[in-house]
Amino acid sequence: MTRIPTLRTAAAALLLTLGLTAGVGAGQAAPASAAPADGAPRASDGLLDAMRQDLGLTERQAEARLDAERVATRVESAVRTAAGGSYGGSWFDPGTGRLVVALTDRTEEAEVRALGADTRLVRYGAGALDRAKGRLDALTAPAGIAGWHVDPRANSVVVTVVGSERSTPAVRAFVEKARAVGPVTVAETSAAPRTYAAGTVGGDPYYTGNVRCSIGFSVHGGFVIAGHCGGAGAAVRGWDGSAMGTFQGSSFPGNDYAYVSIHSGWWTVPVVLGWGTIPDRLVRGSAEAPVGTSVCRSGSTTHWHCGTVLAKNETVNYSQGAVYQMTKTSVCAEGGDSGGAFISGDQAQGVTSGGWGNCSTGGETWFQPVNEILGRYGLTLHTA
């Protein structure tokens, strides 16, 4: 739901128009140039500008990367099946524009390559790495531990520590325990993660009590957001202060997701706001993007920013408690962006949870995957 009535009306009209002009992206006229070979809509000039700004790409490089990432996303599920028990994870390589699949033996290598992916021989399979991470999830981490995740490129579980806390007894003891559970490597970050809720600020998308957060994705009957923004039963006010909806379910910590049902007078549209940086983006599905692909975020404070997927299934150790199965990105965010949409191309990825840094100096941000939220509450994503 947008903050300005005229934009809401325009979005609804846009969707009616798009029903008659398949293949045209939100807010753009039919492009003179041909659409990608797979039939996906051509990327808007605004999206290409955002990728140029945040990823350092030229327009041609950004277009080529989006095409390659669409292919990698389709290939990933097929190669996972083909690899079977030899599967050790996968990631997108921006240098080659191809998906890379880790394998513990060469038996399935030819079949995986035939599907269009490159391969790398590794020692540990995905199952062994996930089990090691699961044992870490059972531990209580001190504040100096930012989180941990399975990194298929490193073929290990990576434990991230706050650099200034690395030598403290509590952090050293946790790292020692972690190394005892399986293949673990240690990385550093400059700051501890925090959630991105904010105090009340006038003219923003919605409020819960004195907290401001951002809408994630429309589902039939409401929308999904971050759980730390409010508890089940909490009332939600819209950008204009009017009654907007009610939290029907919320989970934080452990998870960081919630579902809000909307009242009459409000409606849902399959759109992610571009905030004038790019045209509003249509949501056409929720295919999960591989590690290494580009991803962009829309939030009510810092609006539209892009980066890459750095890791999946990361445990993030907030001061309020650990949150599991998060996706880590290089996208920046700030207070009030919580709950906002992460999207890759036209595919919904997740809702903003928290991170460190800001959009002036940079940082990292995590999101809770949207498919997990849909499954938890039995929701259907509103798509174009």
C-alpha positions as CSV (number, residue, x, y, z in Angstrom):
1,M,0.0,0.0,0.0
2,T,1.5,3.3,-1.0
3,R,1.5,6.4,1.2
4,I,-0.2,8.7,-1.3
5,P,-3.8,8.2,-2.5
6,T,-3.0,9.2,-6.0
7,L,-0.2,6.6,-6.2
8,R,-2.6,3.9,-5.0
9,T,-5.1,4.8,-7.6
10,A,-2.4,4.9,-10.3
11,A,-1.1,1.5,-9.2
12,A,-4.6,-0.1,-9.5
13,A,-5.1,1.5,-12.9
14,L,-1.6,0.3,-14.0
15,L,-2.5,-3.3,-13.2
16,L,-5.7,-3.1,-15.3
17,T,-3.6,-1.8,-18.2
18,L,-1.0,-4.5,-17.7
19,G,-3.7,-7.1,-18.1
20,L,-4.0,-6.0,-21.7
21,T,-0.2,-5.5,-22.4
22,A,1.6,-8.6,-21.2
23,G,5.3,-8.4,-20.9
24,V,5.5,-4.6,-20.0
25,G,7.1,-3.7,-16.7
26,A,5.5,-1.5,-14.1
27,G,5.4,2.2,-15.0
28,Q,7.0,1.8,-18.4
29,A,5.8,1.9,-22.0
30,A,6.4,-1.1,-24.2
31,P,10.1,-1.0,-24.9
32,A,11.4,-0.5,-28.4
33,S,14.2,-3.1,-27.9
34,A,13.4,-6.8,-27.7
35,A,12.6,-8.5,-24.4
36,P,15.0,-11.1,-23.1
37,A,14.9,-14.4,-24.9
38,D,13.1,-16.2,-22.1
39,G,10.1,-13.8,-22.4
40,A,10.8,-11.8,-19.2
41,P,10.0,-8.1,-19.3
42,R,12.8,-5.8,-20.1
43,A,14.3,-4.2,-17.0
44,S,13.2,-0.6,-16.5
45,D,15.7,2.2,-16.9
46,G,15.3,3.0,-13.2
47,L,16.2,-0.5,-12.1
48,L,19.3,-0.4,-14.3
49,D,20.2,3.0,-12.8
50,A,19.9,1.5,-9.3
51,M,22.1,-1.5,-10.2
52,R,24.7,0.9,-11.8
53,Q,24.8,3.0,-8.6
54,D,24.8,0.2,-6.0
55,L,26.6,-2.6,-7.9
56,G,29.0,-0.5,-10.1
57,L,27.6,-2.0,-13.4
58,T,27.1,-0.4,-16.8
59,E,23.6,-0.6,-18.3
60,R,24.7,-3.4,-20.6
61,Q,26.3,-5.3,-17.8
62,A,23.2,-4.9,-15.6
63,E,20.9,-6.2,-18.4
64,A,23.3,-9.2,-19.0
65,R,23.5,-10.0,-15.3
66,L,19.7,-10.0,-14.9
67,D,19.3,-12.4,-17.9
68,A,22.0,-14.7,-16.5
69,E,20.4,-14.6,-13.0
70,R,17.0,-15.7,-14.4
71,V,18.7,-18.7,-16.0
72,A,20.6,-19.6,-12.8
73,T,17.4,-19.4,-10.7
74,R,15.6,-21.9,-13.1
75,V,18.7,-24.2,-13.2
76,E,19.2,-24.4,-9.5
77,S,16.3,-26.6,-8.6
78,A,17.0,-29.0,-11.4
79,V,20.7,-29.4,-10.5
80,R,19.9,-30.0,-6.9
81,T,17.8,-33.0,-7.9
82,A,20.4,-34.2,-10.4
83,A,23.3,-34.0,-7.8
84,G,21.4,-36.1,-5.2
85,G,23.4,-36.9,-2.1
86,S,26.5,-35.4,-3.7
87,Y,25.0,-31.9,-3.6
88,G,27.2,-29.5,-1.6
89,G,25.4,-26.2,-2.3
90,S,25.3,-23.8,-5.2
91,W,25.9,-20.1,-6.0
92,F,25.8,-17.6,-8.9
93,D,29.2,-16.5,-10.2
94,P,28.9,-12.9,-11.5
95,G,32.2,-13.3,-13.3
96,T,31.1,-16.1,-15.6
97,G,27.3,-15.5,-15.4
98,R,26.7,-19.1,-14.5
99,L,25.5,-21.2,-11.5
100,V,28.3,-23.1,-9.8
101,V,27.3,-26.4,-8.0
102,A,29.5,-28.0,-5.3
103,L,29.7,-31.8,-5.6
104,T,31.3,-34.3,-3.2
105,D,32.1,-36.7,-6.0
106,R,32.2,-36.6,-9.8
107,T,29.6,-39.2,-10.5
108,E,26.8,-36.7,-11.2
109,E,29.2,-34.0,-12.7
110,A,28.3,-34.6,-16.4
111,E,24.6,-34.5,-15.7
112,V,24.9,-31.3,-13.7
113,R,27.0,-29.6,-16.4
114,A,24.5,-30.7,-19.1
115,L,21.8,-28.7,-17.2
116,G,23.9,-25.6,-17.7
117,A,25.9,-25.3,-14.5
118,D,29.6,-25.4,-13.6
119,T,30.8,-27.7,-10.9
120,R,33.4,-27.7,-8.1
121,L,34.6,-30.7,-6.1
122,V,34.3,-30.3,-2.3
123,R,34.8,-32.3,0.8
124,Y,31.5,-31.8,2.6
125,G,27.9,-32.3,1.3
126,A,25.1,-29.9,2.1
127,G,23.6,-32.4,4.5
128,A,26.8,-32.5,6.6
129,L,27.1,-28.7,6.7
130,D,23.4,-28.3,7.6
131,R,23.8,-30.7,10.5
132,A,26.8,-28.8,11.8
133,K,24.9,-25.6,11.6
134,G,22.0,-27.2,13.4
135,R,24.3,-28.1,16.3
136,L,25.4,-24.5,16.5
137,D,21.7,-23.4,16.5
138,A,21.3,-25.3,19.8
139,L,24.0,-23.2,21.5
140,T,23.4,-19.8,23.1
141,A,25.7,-17.2,21.6
142,P,27.2,-14.1,23.4
143,A,26.6,-10.6,22.0
144,G,29.9,-10.6,20.3
145,I,28.7,-13.3,17.9
146,A,26.8,-11.7,15.0
147,G,25.6,-15.0,13.5
148,W,26.5,-18.1,11.5
149,H,25.6,-19.6,8.1
150,V,26.5,-22.4,5.7
151,D,28.7,-21.0,2.9
152,P,28.8,-23.4,-0.1
153,R,31.7,-21.5,-1.6
154,A,33.9,-22.0,1.5
155,N,32.4,-25.5,2.0
156,S,32.0,-24.7,5.7
157,V,29.9,-23.1,8.4
158,V,31.0,-19.5,8.7
159,V,30.8,-18.0,12.2
160,T,30.8,-14.2,12.1
161,V,32.2,-12.3,15.1
162,V,32.2,-8.6,15.9
163,G,35.8,-7.6,15.4
164,S,36.0,-5.5,18.6
165,E,34.7,-8.5,20.6
166,R,36.8,-11.3,19.0
167,S,39.3,-11.6,21.9
168,T,36.7,-11.6,24.7
169,P,36.5,-14.8,26.7
170,A,32.8,-15.4,25.8
171,V,33.4,-15.1,22.1
172,R,36.5,-17.2,22.2
173,A,34.7,-19.9,24.1
174,F,31.8,-19.9,21.6
175,V,34.2,-20.2,18.7
176,E,36.0,-23.1,20.3
177,K,32.6,-24.9,20.8
178,A,31.7,-24.1,17.2
179,R,34.9,-25.6,15.8
180,A,34.2,-28.8,17.7
181,V,30.8,-29.4,15.9
182,G,32.2,-29.7,12.4
183,P,33.8,-27.7,9.5
184,V,33.8,-24.1,10.8
185,T,35.6,-21.0,9.7
186,V,35.5,-17.6,11.4
187,A,34.9,-14.2,9.7
188,E,34.7,-10.7,11.1
189,T,32.2,-7.9,10.9
190,S,32.5,-4.3,12.1
191,A,29.2,-4.1,14.0
192,A,26.5,-6.3,15.7
193,P,23.2,-6.7,13.8
194,R,20.1,-4.8,14.9
195,T,16.5,-4.6,13.8
196,Y,15.3,-1.7,11.7
197,A,12.2,-0.6,13.4
198,A,11.9,3.1,14.3
199,G,10.0,5.5,16.5
200,T,7.0,7.3,15.1
201,V,7.7,9.6,12.2
202,G,4.9,11.5,10.4
203,G,3.9,10.6,6.9
204,D,5.2,7.0,6.7
205,P,3.5,3.8,5.5
206,Y,2.1,2.3,8.8
207,Y,2.4,2.4,12.5
208,T,2.0,-0.1,15.3
209,G,1.9,1.7,18.7
210,N,4.9,4.1,18.5
211,V,6.8,1.9,16.0
212,R,7.1,2.6,12.3
213,C,7.9,-0.2,9.8
214,S,7.6,-0.9,6.1
215,I,5.1,-3.1,4.2
216,G,6.7,-6.2,2.6
217,F,4.5,-8.1,0.1
218,S,0.8,-8.1,-0.6
219,V,-0.9,-11.4,0.0
220,H,-4.6,-12.2,-0.6
221,G,-6.3,-10.6,2.4
222,G,-3.3,-8.5,3.7
223,F,0.4,-8.3,3.7
224,V,3.5,-9.8,5.3
225,I,6.2,-8.0,7.3
226,A,8.8,-8.4,10.0
227,G,7.7,-10.0,13.3
228,H,9.6,-7.5,15.5
229,C,7.3,-4.7,14.3
230,G,4.4,-6.0,16.4
231,G,2.7,-8.9,18.2
232,A,-0.4,-10.9,17.3
233,G,-3.5,-8.9,17.9
234,A,-1.8,-5.5,17.6
235,A,-3.6,-2.8,15.6
236,V,-2.0,-1.3,12.5
237,R,-2.6,2.3,11.4
238,G,-1.9,3.4,7.8
239,W,0.1,6.3,6.5
240,D,-2.8,8.6,7.0
241,G,-3.4,7.4,10.6
242,S,-6.6,5.5,9.8
243,A,-7.2,1.9,11.0
244,M,-5.5,-0.3,8.5
245,G,-5.4,-3.9,9.8
246,T,-4.5,-6.3,12.6
247,F,-1.6,-8.6,13.2
248,Q,-3.0,-12.1,12.8
249,G,0.3,-13.8,13.5
250,S,3.8,-12.7,14.5
251,S,7.0,-14.5,15.5
252,F,10.2,-12.9,16.9
253,P,12.8,-13.9,17.9
254,G,13.4,-17.4,16.5
255,N,11.8,-16.1,13.3
256,D,11.2,-12.5,12.2
257,Y,7.9,-12.6,10.3
258,A,4.3,-11.5,10.7
259,Y,1.0,-11.4,8.8
260,V,-1.4,-8.4,8.9
261,S,-5.0,-8.7,7.6
262,I,-6.4,-5.5,6.2
263,H,-9.7,-3.7,6.9
264,S,-12.2,-2.6,4.4
265,G,-11.1,0.6,2.6
266,W,-7.7,-0.9,2.0
267,W,-6.7,-3.3,-0.8
268,T,-3.7,-5.2,-1.9
269,V,-1.7,-4.9,-5.2
270,P,1.2,-6.9,-6.4
271,V,3.6,-3.9,-6.5
272,V,6.8,-3.0,-4.7
273,L,7.4,0.8,-4.5
274,G,10.2,2.3,-6.5
275,W,10.0,5.6,-4.6
276,G,10.6,7.6,-7.7
277,T,14.1,6.0,-8.0
278,I,12.6,3.4,-10.4
279,P,9.1,2.7,-11.6
280,D,7.1,0.6,-9.1
281,R,7.9,-3.1,-9.6
282,L,5.3,-5.7,-10.3
283,V,5.6,-9.0,-8.3
284,R,5.2,-12.0,-10.5
285,G,6.2,-14.9,-8.2
286,S,8.6,-15.9,-5.4
287,A,11.3,-18.1,-7.1
288,E,14.3,-18.1,-4.7
289,A,17.4,-16.4,-6.1
290,P,20.7,-18.2,-5.7
291,V,23.6,-16.9,-3.6
292,G,25.6,-14.3,-5.6
293,T,22.6,-12.9,-7.5
294,S,21.6,-9.3,-7.4
295,V,18.7,-8.3,-5.1
296,C,17.0,-4.9,-4.3
297,R,15.2,-3.6,-1.3
298,S,12.3,-1.1,-0.9
299,G,11.8,0.6,2.5
300,S,10.0,3.7,3.9
301,T,13.2,5.3,5.2
302,T,16.0,4.8,2.6
303,H,13.7,3.8,-0.3
304,W,15.3,1.8,-3.0
305,H,18.8,0.1,-2.8
306,C,20.4,-2.9,-4.4
307,G,23.2,-5.4,-3.7
308,T,23.8,-9.1,-3.8
309,V,22.8,-12.2,-1.9
310,L,25.7,-13.1,0.3
311,A,24.5,-16.2,2.3
312,K,21.4,-18.2,3.0
313,N,20.1,-20.0,6.1
314,E,22.1,-17.8,8.4
315,T,21.4,-17.6,12.2
316,V,21.5,-13.9,13.2
317,N,22.2,-13.2,16.9
318,Y,20.2,-10.1,17.8
319,S,20.2,-8.7,21.3
320,Q,16.6,-9.9,21.6
321,G,17.6,-13.4,20.7
322,A,18.7,-15.5,17.7
323,V,16.7,-15.6,14.4
324,Y,17.1,-18.6,12.1
325,Q,17.0,-19.3,8.4
326,M,17.8,-15.7,7.4
327,T,19.3,-14.5,4.1
328,K,22.2,-12.1,4.2
329,T,22.7,-9.4,1.6
330,S,25.1,-6.5,0.9
331,V,22.1,-4.1,0.7
332,C,22.1,-1.2,3.1
333,A,19.1,-0.3,5.3
334,E,18.2,2.0,8.2
335,G,15.6,2.4,11.0
336,G,12.0,2.2,9.7
337,D,13.0,0.0,6.7
338,S,12.0,-3.1,8.7
339,G,9.5,-5.4,7.0
340,G,10.2,-3.8,3.6
341,A,10.4,-5.9,0.4
342,F,13.4,-7.6,-1.0
343,I,12.9,-8.5,-4.7
344,S,15.1,-10.0,-7.4
345,G,13.9,-9.0,-10.8
346,D,10.1,-9.5,-10.5
347,Q,10.5,-12.4,-7.9
348,A,9.7,-11.7,-4.2
349,Q,12.5,-12.8,-1.9
350,G,11.7,-11.7,1.6
351,V,11.0,-9.1,4.2
352,T,13.7,-6.8,5.8
353,S,14.7,-7.9,9.3
354,G,17.8,-6.0,10.4
355,G,21.5,-5.5,9.8
356,W,24.4,-3.2,10.5
357,G,25.6,0.0,9.0
358,N,23.6,2.6,7.0
359,C,23.0,3.8,3.5
360,S,25.7,6.6,3.8
361,T,28.6,4.4,4.7
362,G,27.3,1.0,3.7
363,G,26.5,-2.2,5.6
364,E,24.7,-5.5,5.4
365,T,21.1,-6.5,5.8
366,W,19.2,-9.7,6.4
367,F,15.7,-10.7,5.3
368,Q,13.3,-13.5,6.3
369,P,12.5,-15.5,3.1
370,V,9.0,-14.9,1.9
371,N,8.2,-18.5,1.0
372,E,8.7,-19.5,4.6
373,I,6.2,-16.9,5.7
374,L,3.6,-17.9,3.1
375,G,3.9,-21.5,4.2
376,R,3.7,-20.7,7.9
377,Y,0.4,-18.8,7.6
378,G,-1.0,-20.6,4.6
379,L,-1.0,-17.4,2.5
380,T,-1.0,-16.8,-1.2
381,L,1.2,-14.1,-2.6
382,H,-0.6,-11.5,-4.7
383,T,1.1,-11.6,-8.1
384,A,0.6,-9.9,-11.4
